[in-house]
């Protein structure tokens, strides 16, 4: 179960600042990581396009050529 804070537990008022461990780390991607991300996106897009075209061909209406 979760623990609940009682008003007496707070020694001082919270200052509503983000705690250090909650701050997001800066994104650090080098040229190799960026190239890999772009290449992966291209391959996934091409594979999706080929898959959709194959599915359209496989599911075509009867009588169509």
C-alpha positions as CSV (number, residue, x, y, z in Angstrom):
1,X,0.0,0.0,0.0
2,X,1.0,3.6,-0.4
3,X,2.0,5.8,2.5
4,X,0.1,9.0,3.1
5,X,1.8,12.2,4.3
6,X,0.3,13.8,7.4
7,X,0.6,17.6,7.7
8,X,2.9,17.2,10.8
9,X,5.4,15.2,8.7
10,X,6.4,18.3,6.7
11,X,9.1,20.3,8.5
12,X,8.9,23.2,5.9
13,X,6.7,24.2,3.1
14,X,7.6,22.6,-0.3
15,X,9.0,25.1,-2.8
16,X,7.4,23.4,-5.9
17,X,10.8,22.9,-7.6
18,X,11.5,19.9,-9.7
19,X,13.8,17.5,-7.8
20,X,17.2,16.9,-9.4
21,X,16.6,13.2,-10.1
22,X,13.3,14.1,-11.9
23,X,15.0,16.4,-14.3
24,X,15.2,14.9,-17.8
25,X,18.7,14.1,-19.1
26,X,19.7,16.0,-22.3
27,X,19.5,13.9,-25.4
28,X,22.9,13.2,-26.8
29,X,23.0,11.4,-30.1
30,X,26.0,11.4,-32.3
31,X,26.2,11.4,-36.1
32,X,26.2,7.6,-36.1
33,X,23.1,7.4,-34.0
34,X,21.3,10.0,-36.2
35,X,22.3,8.1,-39.4
36,X,21.1,4.8,-37.9
37,X,17.7,6.4,-36.9
38,X,17.2,7.9,-40.4
39,X,18.2,4.6,-42.1
40,X,15.9,2.6,-39.8
41,X,13.0,4.9,-40.5
42,X,13.6,4.6,-44.3
43,X,13.8,0.8,-44.2
44,X,10.6,0.6,-42.0
45,X,8.8,2.9,-44.4
46,X,9.9,1.0,-47.5
47,X,8.9,-2.3,-45.9
48,X,5.5,-0.9,-44.9
49,X,4.9,0.4,-48.4
50,X,5.8,-2.9,-50.0
51,X,3.7,-4.8,-47.5
52,X,0.7,-2.6,-48.2
53,X,1.0,-3.0,-51.9
54,X,1.4,-6.8,-51.6
55,X,-1.7,-6.9,-49.3
56,X,-3.7,-4.8,-51.8
57,X,-2.7,-7.2,-54.6
58,X,-3.6,-10.2,-52.5
59,X,-7.0,-8.8,-51.4
60,X,-8.1,-7.4,-54.8
61,X,-11.8,-7.8,-55.6
62,X,-12.8,-10.8,-57.7
63,X,-12.9,-10.1,-61.4
64,X,-10.2,-7.5,-61.3
65,X,-7.1,-8.1,-63.2
